[in-house]
């Protein structure tokens, strides 16, 4: 395999998670009687540009289907994050009715609704029909297609270039990362800004967040690798925020290489943090496999122990990271009889691979579990508040990542 960005031959394995189905390929009852497609889930490191990336097996059309079940608006925490971002960026860039904001991977309009409320013209790009329809229902204009240079040229010709291009948690999902970033360069005004949010590779390694690895995430990103890729396409990063979302993320601010935006002290600080951590040293990526195996064994020990004691362990959050954890650990419905999720689009379906049934939060509470295993550990405070009722019968919460905790 060659690096998706620089075409260097890849030889170094970061982690091998065996075989699993696509993490968002939720199953219906009738699907349980059919064969299920599994793909190897192996992640490589490029020693040239330091892009960390999945080994190629599945085509993106097999991963992002028209009934894609992830709707961003399901999480109140994420909605607040989006609203706060819009308030901040509108003031910082002086966006008004004469501006154009384009969001890539606009999902169900969770963010652009706040742009629209301010009277700022906006456009969303979203390739999955289910979420695109939800955004249109909010009155948000959507281009239903995968983004790249050709689509950027079409949008720029029809709607003009963008003052702001926002891309939250999408760059990792892009199979052709050069085409995606190149499209940004085409669509951005000369003095416009790009903001990209992504889980920080430094935190993934430092906090053993191997469950954030799945087929739909083609790349695992750091400031250094993103800036390096951008510079080959006439863009550059000029500022960065460290934010708490998804277990620790970066929000990078980028512009055209010749734009007036000046590099900030925050940019230099995070660049140095990454170098000090060793993100451009191959030794940093070795030994991660053993840490994932310990988390797997600790989770299995907990579930088996509770099973022997006759205790009921149920899960919350039918998230992609939960599917990675369950499939890598070999957990099925015999150890985890159900998982609850607030998204109606996932309820009455089954987790891919593990076939754990997905129910409503009310159904989980009605089952009175002794333990609730929170799979999206990054939302544990939100979930604990939503399910506080379990304390009334002595129920407790647990997470498996970054290590097994029960409280």
C-alpha positions as a Markdown table, in Angstrom:
| # | Residue | x | y | z |
|---|---|---|---|---|
| 1 | Unk | 0.0 | 0.0 | 0.0 |
| 2 | Unk | 1.1 | 3.6 | -0.7 |
| 3 | Unk | 0.4 | 6.6 | 1.4 |
| 4 | Unk | -2.9 | 8.3 | 0.5 |
| 5 | Unk | -1.1 | 11.7 | 0.5 |
| 6 | Unk | 2.5 | 11.4 | -0.6 |
| 7 | Unk | 2.5 | 7.9 | -2.3 |
| 8 | Unk | 5.3 | 6.6 | -0.1 |
| 9 | Unk | 5.3 | 2.8 | 0.3 |
| 10 | Unk | 3.9 | 1.9 | 3.8 |
| 11 | Unk | 5.6 | -0.7 | 5.9 |
| 12 | Unk | 4.8 | 0.2 | 9.6 |
| 13 | Unk | 1.7 | -1.1 | 11.3 |
| 14 | Unk | 0.2 | 1.1 | 14.0 |
| 15 | Unk | -2.5 | -1.4 | 15.1 |
| 16 | Unk | -4.3 | -4.4 | 13.7 |
| 17 | Unk | -7.9 | -4.8 | 15.0 |
| 18 | Unk | -8.7 | -8.0 | 13.1 |
| 19 | Unk | -11.8 | -8.1 | 11.0 |
| 20 | Unk | -15.1 | -6.2 | 11.4 |
| 21 | Unk | -18.0 | -4.9 | 9.4 |
| 22 | Unk | -18.3 | -1.2 | 8.7 |
| 23 | Unk | -19.1 | 0.5 | 12.0 |
| 24 | Unk | -22.3 | 2.3 | 10.7 |
| 25 | Unk | -23.7 | -0.8 | 8.9 |
| 26 | Unk | -26.5 | -1.3 | 11.4 |
| 27 | Unk | -28.7 | -4.4 | 10.8 |
| 28 | Unk | -32.4 | -5.0 | 10.5 |
| 29 | Unk | -34.1 | -8.1 | 11.8 |
| 30 | Unk | -34.1 | -9.6 | 8.3 |
| 31 | Unk | -30.4 | -8.9 | 7.8 |
| 32 | Unk | -29.6 | -11.3 | 10.7 |
| 33 | Unk | -30.4 | -14.2 | 8.3 |
| 34 | Unk | -28.0 | -13.0 | 5.6 |
| 35 | Unk | -24.2 | -13.1 | 5.4 |
| 36 | Unk | -22.4 | -10.0 | 6.8 |
| 37 | Unk | -19.4 | -8.4 | 5.1 |
| 38 | Unk | -16.3 | -8.1 | 7.2 |
| 39 | Unk | -13.1 | -6.2 | 6.3 |
| 40 | Unk | -9.6 | -6.2 | 7.8 |
| 41 | Unk | -9.1 | -3.2 | 10.1 |
| 42 | Unk | -5.4 | -2.3 | 10.0 |
| 43 | Unk | -3.8 | 1.1 | 10.4 |
| 44 | Unk | -0.4 | 2.0 | 8.9 |
| 45 | Unk | 2.0 | 4.9 | 9.5 |
| 46 | Unk | 3.8 | 6.9 | 6.7 |
| 47 | Unk | 7.4 | 7.7 | 7.7 |
| 48 | Unk | 7.5 | 10.4 | 5.1 |
| 49 | Unk | 4.5 | 12.7 | 5.8 |
| 50 | Unk | 3.5 | 11.0 | 9.1 |
| 51 | Unk | -0.1 | 10.5 | 8.0 |
| 52 | Unk | -1.7 | 7.6 | 9.9 |
| 53 | Unk | -4.2 | 5.7 | 7.8 |
| 54 | Unk | -6.3 | 2.6 | 7.4 |
| 55 | Unk | -5.2 | 0.0 | 4.9 |
| 56 | Unk | -7.4 | 0.1 | 1.9 |
| 57 | Unk | -10.1 | -2.6 | 1.6 |
| 58 | Unk | -13.6 | -1.1 | 1.3 |
| 59 | Unk | -14.7 | 1.5 | -1.2 |
| 60 | Unk | -16.4 | 4.6 | 0.4 |
| 61 | Unk | -19.7 | 3.8 | -1.3 |
| 62 | Unk | -19.9 | 0.6 | 0.9 |
| 63 | Unk | -19.3 | 2.7 | 4.0 |
| 64 | Unk | -21.6 | 5.7 | 3.6 |
| 65 | Unk | -25.0 | 4.5 | 2.4 |
| 66 | Unk | -28.1 | 6.5 | 1.7 |
| 67 | Unk | -29.6 | 5.6 | 5.1 |
| 68 | Unk | -26.5 | 6.5 | 7.1 |
| 69 | Unk | -27.7 | 6.4 | 10.7 |
| 70 | Unk | -25.6 | 9.1 | 12.4 |
| 71 | Unk | -27.5 | 12.3 | 13.0 |
| 72 | Unk | -25.4 | 15.0 | 14.7 |
| 73 | Unk | -28.4 | 16.7 | 16.4 |
| 74 | Unk | -29.0 | 13.7 | 18.6 |
| 75 | Unk | -26.4 | 14.9 | 21.0 |
| 76 | Unk | -27.2 | 18.1 | 23.0 |
| 77 | Unk | -23.5 | 18.4 | 23.8 |
| 78 | Unk | -22.7 | 18.6 | 20.1 |
| 79 | Unk | -25.5 | 21.1 | 19.4 |
| 80 | Unk | -24.1 | 23.4 | 22.0 |
| 81 | Unk | -20.6 | 23.0 | 20.6 |
| 82 | Unk | -21.9 | 24.0 | 17.2 |
| 83 | Unk | -23.8 | 27.0 | 18.5 |
| 84 | Unk | -20.8 | 28.2 | 20.4 |
| 85 | Unk | -18.6 | 27.8 | 17.4 |
| 86 | Unk | -20.9 | 29.8 | 15.1 |
| 87 | Unk | -21.1 | 32.6 | 17.7 |
| 88 | Unk | -17.3 | 32.7 | 17.9 |
| 89 | Unk | -16.4 | 32.4 | 14.2 |
| 90 | Unk | -19.1 | 34.9 | 13.1 |
| 91 | Unk | -17.5 | 37.5 | 15.4 |
| 92 | Unk | -13.9 | 36.6 | 14.6 |
| 93 | Unk | -14.4 | 36.7 | 10.8 |
| 94 | Unk | -17.0 | 39.5 | 10.8 |
| 95 | Unk | -19.4 | 37.3 | 8.9 |
| 96 | Unk | -22.7 | 39.0 | 7.8 |
| 97 | Unk | -25.4 | 38.9 | 5.1 |
| 98 | Unk | -22.8 | 39.5 | 2.4 |
| 99 | Unk | -20.7 | 36.5 | 3.4 |
| 100 | Unk | -20.9 | 32.8 | 2.3 |
| 101 | Unk | -20.4 | 29.9 | 4.7 |
| 102 | Unk | -20.0 | 26.4 | 3.3 |
| 103 | Unk | -20.0 | 23.4 | 5.6 |
| 104 | Unk | -18.6 | 20.1 | 4.3 |
| 105 | Unk | -20.4 | 17.1 | 5.8 |
| 106 | Unk | -23.3 | 19.3 | 6.9 |
| 107 | Unk | -25.1 | 16.2 | 8.2 |
| 108 | Unk | -28.6 | 17.1 | 9.4 |
| 109 | Unk | -28.0 | 20.9 | 9.6 |
| 110 | Unk | -26.9 | 20.8 | 13.2 |
| 111 | Unk | -24.4 | 23.7 | 12.6 |
| 112 | Unk | -25.7 | 25.6 | 9.6 |
| 113 | Unk | -29.0 | 26.2 | 11.4 |
| 114 | Unk | -27.2 | 28.6 | 13.7 |
| 115 | Unk | -25.5 | 30.3 | 10.7 |
| 116 | Unk | -28.9 | 30.7 | 9.1 |
| 117 | Unk | -30.4 | 32.1 | 12.2 |
| 118 | Unk | -27.9 | 35.0 | 12.0 |
| 119 | Unk | -28.9 | 35.8 | 8.5 |
| 120 | Unk | -25.6 | 34.6 | 7.0 |
| 121 | Unk | -25.9 | 32.9 | 3.6 |
| 122 | Unk | -24.9 | 29.3 | 3.8 |
| 123 | Unk | -24.6 | 26.1 | 1.9 |
| 124 | Unk | -24.1 | 22.5 | 3.1 |
| 125 | Unk | -22.4 | 19.6 | 1.3 |
| 126 | Unk | -23.6 | 16.3 | 2.5 |
| 127 | Unk | -23.4 | 13.0 | 0.5 |
| 128 | Unk | -25.8 | 10.8 | 2.5 |
| 129 | Unk | -29.5 | 11.1 | 1.7 |
| 130 | Unk | -31.0 | 10.6 | 5.1 |
| 131 | Unk | -29.1 | 13.4 | 6.8 |
| 132 | Unk | -29.3 | 15.7 | 3.8 |
| 133 | Unk | -33.1 | 15.4 | 3.8 |
| 134 | Unk | -33.1 | 16.3 | 7.5 |
| 135 | Unk | -31.0 | 19.4 | 6.8 |
| 136 | Unk | -33.3 | 20.4 | 4.0 |
| 137 | Unk | -36.3 | 20.0 | 6.3 |
| 138 | Unk | -34.7 | 22.8 | 8.4 |
| 139 | Unk | -34.6 | 25.0 | 5.2 |
| 140 | Unk | -30.9 | 24.6 | 4.7 |
| 141 | Unk | -29.7 | 24.4 | 1.1 |
| 142 | Unk | -27.8 | 21.2 | 0.5 |
| 143 | Unk | -25.6 | 19.8 | -2.3 |
| 144 | Unk | -25.9 | 16.0 | -2.0 |
| 145 | Unk | -22.6 | 14.8 | -3.2 |
| 146 | Unk | -19.0 | 13.9 | -2.1 |
| 147 | Unk | -16.8 | 17.0 | -2.0 |
| 148 | Unk | -13.7 | 17.4 | -4.1 |
| 149 | Unk | -12.1 | 19.7 | -6.7 |
| 150 | Unk | -14.7 | 19.2 | -9.3 |
| 151 | Unk | -17.6 | 19.9 | -7.0 |
| 152 | Unk | -15.8 | 22.9 | -5.6 |
| 153 | Unk | -15.4 | 24.3 | -9.1 |
| 154 | Unk | -19.2 | 23.8 | -9.7 |
| 155 | Unk | -20.1 | 25.5 | -6.4 |
| 156 | Unk | -17.7 | 28.4 | -6.9 |
| 157 | Unk | -19.1 | 29.0 | -10.4 |
| 158 | Unk | -22.7 | 28.9 | -9.3 |
| 159 | Unk | -22.7 | 30.4 | -5.7 |
| 160 | Unk | -19.3 | 32.2 | -5.6 |
| 161 | Unk | -16.4 | 31.5 | -3.3 |
| 162 | Unk | -16.6 | 31.0 | 0.5 |
| 163 | Unk | -15.6 | 33.4 | 3.2 |
| 164 | Unk | -15.6 | 30.4 | 5.6 |
| 165 | Unk | -15.4 | 26.7 | 4.9 |
| 166 | Unk | -16.2 | 24.6 | 8.0 |
| 167 | Unk | -15.4 | 20.9 | 8.2 |
| 168 | Unk | -16.1 | 19.2 | 11.5 |
| 169 | Unk | -15.0 | 15.6 | 11.9 |
| 170 | Unk | -15.0 | 14.9 | 8.2 |
| 171 | Unk | -11.4 | 15.1 | 7.0 |
| 172 | Unk | -10.7 | 11.7 | 8.7 |
| 173 | Unk | -13.6 | 10.2 | 6.6 |
| 174 | Unk | -12.2 | 11.2 | 3.3 |
| 175 | Unk | -10.6 | 8.5 | 1.1 |
| 176 | Unk | -9.0 | 11.0 | -1.4 |
| 177 | Unk | -7.6 | 13.5 | 1.1 |
| 178 | Unk | -5.7 | 15.4 | -1.6 |
| 179 | Unk | -8.8 | 15.9 | -3.7 |
| 180 | Unk | -10.8 | 17.1 | -0.7 |
| 181 | Unk | -8.2 | 19.6 | 0.5 |
| 182 | Unk | -7.6 | 20.7 | -3.1 |
| 183 | Unk | -11.4 | 21.4 | -3.3 |
| 184 | Unk | -11.1 | 23.7 | -0.3 |
| 185 | Unk | -8.4 | 25.6 | -2.0 |
| 186 | Unk | -10.6 | 26.1 | -5.1 |
| 187 | Unk | -13.7 | 27.2 | -3.1 |
| 188 | Unk | -12.0 | 29.5 | -0.6 |
| 189 | Unk | -11.8 | 33.3 | -1.2 |
| 190 | Unk | -8.3 | 34.8 | -1.3 |
| 191 | Unk | -8.6 | 36.0 | 2.3 |
| 192 | Unk | -11.1 | 33.5 | 3.5 |
| 193 | Unk | -10.7 | 31.0 | 6.3 |
| 194 | Unk | -11.1 | 27.2 | 6.7 |
| 195 | Unk | -11.8 | 25.6 | 10.0 |
| 196 | Unk | -11.3 | 21.8 | 10.4 |
| 197 | Unk | -12.0 | 19.9 | 13.5 |
| 198 | Unk | -10.7 | 16.4 | 14.1 |
| 199 | Unk | -9.8 | 14.1 | 17.0 |
| 200 | Unk | -6.1 | 14.7 | 17.8 |
| 201 | Unk | -3.8 | 11.7 | 17.1 |
| 202 | Unk | -1.8 | 12.7 | 20.1 |
| 203 | Unk | -4.7 | 12.0 | 22.4 |
| 204 | Unk | -5.6 | 8.8 | 20.6 |
| 205 | Unk | -2.2 | 7.4 | 21.4 |
| 206 | Unk | -1.8 | 9.0 | 24.8 |
| 207 | Unk | -5.2 | 7.9 | 26.1 |
| 208 | Unk | -5.4 | 4.5 | 24.2 |
| 209 | Unk | -8.4 | 5.6 | 22.2 |
| 210 | Unk | -8.2 | 2.7 | 19.8 |
| 211 | Unk | -12.0 | 2.4 | 19.6 |
| 212 | Unk | -12.0 | 5.7 | 17.5 |
| 213 | Unk | -10.4 | 3.6 | 14.7 |
| 214 | Unk | -12.9 | 2.2 | 12.2 |
| 215 | Unk | -13.2 | 1.7 | 8.5 |
| 216 | Unk | -15.1 | 5.0 | 8.0 |
| 217 | Unk | -12.0 | 6.8 | 9.4 |
| 218 | Unk | -9.5 | 6.6 | 6.7 |
| 219 | Unk | -7.0 | 8.9 | 8.4 |
| 220 | Unk | -5.9 | 9.7 | 12.0 |
| 221 | Unk | -4.7 | 13.3 | 12.1 |
| 222 | Unk | -2.3 | 15.6 | 13.8 |
| 223 | Unk | -1.5 | 19.3 | 13.2 |
| 224 | Unk | 1.8 | 18.5 | 11.6 |
| 225 | Unk | 0.4 | 16.1 | 9.0 |
| 226 | Unk | -2.6 | 18.3 | 8.2 |
| 227 | Unk | -0.4 | 21.4 | 7.7 |
| 228 | Unk | 2.1 | 19.4 | 5.6 |
| 229 | Unk | -0.7 | 18.2 | 3.3 |
| 230 | Unk | -2.2 | 21.6 | 3.0 |
| 231 | Unk | 1.0 | 23.2 | 2.0 |
| 232 | Unk | 1.3 | 20.9 | -1.0 |
| 233 | Unk | -2.0 | 22.3 | -2.2 |
| 234 | Unk | -1.4 | 26.1 | -1.7 |
| 235 | Unk | -3.0 | 26.3 | 1.8 |
| 236 | Unk | -1.5 | 26.6 | 5.3 |
| 237 | Unk | -2.6 | 26.4 | 8.9 |
| 238 | Unk | -2.3 | 29.8 | 10.8 |
| 239 | Unk | -4.0 | 29.0 | 14.2 |
| 240 | Unk | -5.2 | 26.1 | 16.3 |
| 241 | Unk | -7.5 | 25.6 | 19.2 |
| 242 | Unk | -7.3 | 22.5 | 21.5 |
| 243 | Unk | -10.9 | 21.5 | 22.3 |
| 244 | Unk | -12.4 | 18.8 | 24.4 |
| 245 | Unk | -14.7 | 17.1 | 21.9 |
| 246 | Unk | -14.3 | 13.4 | 21.0 |
| 247 | Unk | -11.8 | 12.8 | 23.7 |
| 248 | Unk | -9.6 | 15.8 | 22.7 |
| 249 | Unk | -9.6 | 17.4 | 19.3 |
| 250 | Unk | -8.0 | 20.2 | 17.3 |
| 251 | Unk | -9.7 | 23.0 | 15.5 |
| 252 | Unk | -7.3 | 24.3 | 12.9 |
| 253 | Unk | -7.7 | 27.6 | 11.1 |
| 254 | Unk | -6.3 | 27.6 | 7.6 |
| 255 | Unk | -6.0 | 30.0 | 4.7 |
| 256 | Unk | -4.4 | 30.4 | 1.3 |
| 257 | Unk | -0.6 | 30.3 | 1.4 |
| 258 | Unk | -0.4 | 34.0 | 0.4 |
| 259 | Unk | -3.2 | 35.3 | 2.6 |
| 260 | Unk | -2.5 | 37.9 | 5.3 |
| 261 | Unk | -3.3 | 35.7 | 8.3 |
| 262 | Unk | -0.3 | 35.4 | 10.6 |
| 263 | Unk | 0.8 | 32.3 | 12.5 |
| 264 | Unk | -0.1 | 32.4 | 16.1 |
| 265 | Unk | 1.6 | 31.5 | 19.4 |
| 266 | Unk | -1.0 | 28.7 | 19.8 |
| 267 | Unk | 0.1 | 27.2 | 16.5 |
| 268 | Unk | 3.7 | 27.1 | 17.5 |
| 269 | Unk | 2.9 | 25.7 | 20.9 |
| 270 | Unk | 0.9 | 22.7 | 19.5 |
| 271 | Unk | 3.5 | 22.1 | 16.9 |
| 272 | Unk | 6.1 | 21.8 | 19.6 |
| 273 | Unk | 3.8 | 19.5 | 21.7 |
| 274 | Unk | 3.5 | 17.1 | 18.9 |
| 275 | Unk | 7.3 | 17.0 | 18.3 |
| 276 | Unk | 7.9 | 16.5 | 22.0 |
| 277 | Unk | 5.3 | 13.7 | 22.2 |
| 278 | Unk | 7.1 | 12.0 | 19.3 |
| 279 | Unk | 4.4 | 12.1 | 16.6 |
| 280 | Unk | 7.2 | 12.2 | 14.0 |
| 281 | Unk | 9.2 | 9.3 | 15.5 |
| 282 | Unk | 8.2 | 5.7 | 14.6 |
| 283 | Unk | 8.9 | 4.4 | 18.1 |
| 284 | Unk | 5.8 | 6.4 | 19.4 |
| 285 | Unk | 3.6 | 4.2 | 17.3 |
| 286 | Unk | 5.0 | 0.9 | 18.5 |
| 287 | Unk | 3.5 | -0.9 | 21.5 |
| 288 | Unk | 0.0 | 0.6 | 20.9 |
| 289 | Unk | -1.3 | -2.9 | 20.0 |
| 290 | Unk | -0.5 | -4.2 | 23.5 |
| 291 | Unk | -2.4 | -1.4 | 25.1 |
| 292 | Unk | -5.5 | -2.1 | 23.1 |
| 293 | Unk | -5.3 | -5.8 | 24.0 |
| 294 | Unk | -5.2 | -4.9 | 27.7 |
| 295 | Unk | -8.4 | -2.9 | 27.4 |
| 296 | Unk | -10.0 | -5.8 | 25.5 |
| 297 | Unk | -9.1 | -8.3 | 28.2 |
| 298 | Unk | -10.2 | -6.0 | 31.1 |
| 299 | Unk | -13.6 | -5.5 | 29.5 |
| 300 | Unk | -14.1 | -9.2 | 28.9 |
| 301 | Unk | -13.1 | -9.9 | 32.5 |
| 302 | Unk | -15.6 | -7.4 | 33.8 |
| 303 | Unk | -18.5 | -8.7 | 31.6 |
| 304 | Unk | -17.7 | -12.4 | 32.4 |
| 305 | Unk | -17.5 | -11.6 | 36.2 |
| 306 | Unk | -20.9 | -9.8 | 36.2 |
| 307 | Unk | -22.4 | -12.6 | 34.1 |
| 308 | Unk | -21.2 | -15.2 | 36.7 |
| 309 | Unk | -22.6 | -13.1 | 39.5 |
| 310 | Unk | -26.0 | -12.9 | 37.8 |
| 311 | Unk | -25.7 | -9.1 | 37.3 |
| 312 | Unk | -27.2 | -7.3 | 34.3 |
| 313 | Unk | -24.8 | -5.2 | 32.2 |
| 314 | Unk | -26.3 | -3.2 | 29.4 |
| 315 | Unk | -24.8 | -0.5 | 27.2 |
| 316 | Unk | -25.6 | 3.0 | 26.1 |
| 317 | Unk | -24.7 | 4.6 | 22.8 |
| 318 | Unk | -24.8 | 2.6 | 19.5 |
| 319 | Unk | -21.8 | 4.6 | 18.3 |
| 320 | Unk | -19.1 | 3.6 | 15.8 |
| 321 | Unk | -16.5 | 3.6 | 18.6 |
| 322 | Unk | -18.7 | 1.1 | 20.5 |
| 323 | Unk | -18.8 | -1.2 | 17.5 |
| 324 | Unk | -15.0 | -1.2 | 17.2 |
| 325 | Unk | -14.7 | -2.0 | 20.9 |
| 326 | Unk | -17.3 | -4.8 | 20.8 |
| 327 | Unk | -16.1 | -6.4 | 17.6 |
| 328 | Unk | -12.4 | -6.3 | 18.6 |
| 329 | Unk | -13.3 | -7.7 | 22.0 |
| 330 | Unk | -15.6 | -10.4 | 20.6 |
| 331 | Unk | -18.6 | -9.3 | 22.7 |
| 332 | Unk | -22.1 | -10.4 | 21.7 |
| 333 | Unk | -25.6 | -10.3 | 23.1 |
| 334 | Unk | -24.8 | -13.2 | 25.5 |
| 335 | Unk | -22.6 | -10.8 | 27.6 |
| 336 | Unk | -24.3 | -7.5 | 26.6 |
| 337 | Unk | -28.0 | -8.1 | 25.9 |
| 338 | Unk | -28.9 | -4.6 | 24.6 |
| 339 | Unk | -27.6 | -1.2 | 23.9 |
| 340 | Unk | -29.8 | 1.9 | 24.1 |
| 341 | Unk | -29.5 | 4.9 | 21.9 |
| 342 | Unk | -31.5 | 8.2 | 21.6 |
| 343 | Unk | -31.4 | 8.2 | 17.8 |
| 344 | Unk | -34.7 | 6.8 | 16.5 |
| 345 | Unk | -32.8 | 5.9 | 13.3 |
| 346 | Unk | -30.8 | 3.2 | 15.2 |
| 347 | Unk | -33.6 | 1.8 | 17.4 |
| 348 | Unk | -35.0 | -1.6 | 16.6 |
| 349 | Unk | -31.8 | -2.4 | 14.6 |
| 350 | Unk | -28.7 | -4.4 | 15.6 |
| 351 | Unk | -25.1 | -3.5 | 16.1 |
| 352 | Unk | -23.0 | -4.7 | 13.2 |
| 353 | Unk | -20.9 | -7.8 | 13.9 |
| 354 | Unk | -21.9 | -8.2 | 17.6 |
| 355 | Unk | -25.7 | -8.2 | 16.7 |
| 356 | Unk | -26.5 | -6.6 | 20.0 |
| 357 | Unk | -30.1 | -5.2 | 19.7 |
| 358 | Unk | -30.5 | -1.4 | 19.9 |
| 359 | Unk | -33.4 | -0.1 | 22.0 |
| 360 | Unk | -34.7 | 3.2 | 23.3 |
| 361 | Unk | -33.3 | 4.7 | 26.5 |
| 362 | Unk | -36.7 | 4.1 | 28.1 |
| 363 | Unk | -36.4 | 0.4 | 27.3 |
| 364 | Unk | -33.0 | 0.3 | 29.0 |
| 365 | Unk | -34.3 | 2.0 | 32.1 |
| 366 | Unk | -37.3 | -0.4 | 32.2 |
| 367 | Unk | -34.8 | -3.3 | 32.2 |
| 368 | Unk | -33.2 | -2.0 | 35.4 |
| 369 | Unk | -29.6 | -2.8 | 34.7 |
| 370 | Unk | -27.0 | -3.2 | 37.4 |
| 371 | Unk | -24.4 | -1.6 | 35.2 |
| 372 | Unk | -24.6 | 0.7 | 32.2 |
| 373 | Unk | -21.5 | 0.5 | 30.0 |
| 374 | Unk | -21.2 | 3.9 | 28.2 |
| 375 | Unk | -19.7 | 3.1 | 24.8 |
| 376 | Unk | -19.3 | 6.8 | 23.7 |
| 377 | Unk | -17.1 | 7.6 | 26.7 |
| 378 | Unk | -16.6 | 11.1 | 25.4 |
| 379 | Unk | -20.2 | 11.8 | 26.3 |
| 380 | Unk | -20.2 | 10.1 | 29.7 |
| 381 | Unk | -21.3 | 13.2 | 31.6 |
| 382 | Unk | -24.2 | 13.7 | 29.3 |
| 383 | Unk | -25.2 | 10.1 | 29.5 |
| 384 | Unk | -24.9 | 9.9 | 33.2 |
| 385 | Unk | -27.2 | 12.8 | 33.6 |
| 386 | Unk | -29.8 | 11.3 | 31.2 |
| 387 | Unk | -29.8 | 8.0 | 33.0 |
| 388 | Unk | -29.5 | 9.2 | 36.5 |
| 389 | Unk | -32.6 | 7.2 | 37.4 |
| 390 | Unk | -30.4 | 4.0 | 37.6 |
| 391 | Unk | -29.0 | 5.2 | 40.9 |
| 392 | Unk | -32.4 | 4.7 | 42.5 |
| 393 | Unk | -32.0 | 1.0 | 42.4 |
| 394 | Unk | -28.2 | 0.9 | 43.0 |
| 395 | Unk | -27.2 | 0.9 | 39.3 |
| 396 | Unk | -23.7 | 2.0 | 38.3 |
| 397 | Unk | -21.9 | 3.3 | 35.2 |
| 398 | Unk | -18.8 | 1.9 | 33.5 |
| 399 | Unk | -16.5 | 2.8 | 30.6 |
| 400 | Unk | -13.8 | 0.6 | 29.1 |
| 401 | Unk | -11.6 | 3.3 | 27.4 |
| 402 | Unk | -9.0 | 4.6 | 28.3 |
| 403 | Unk | -9.2 | 1.9 | 31.0 |
| 404 | Unk | -11.9 | 0.0 | 32.8 |
| 405 | Unk | -13.7 | 2.3 | 35.3 |
| 406 | Unk | -16.9 | 1.7 | 37.3 |
| 407 | Unk | -18.6 | 4.4 | 39.4 |
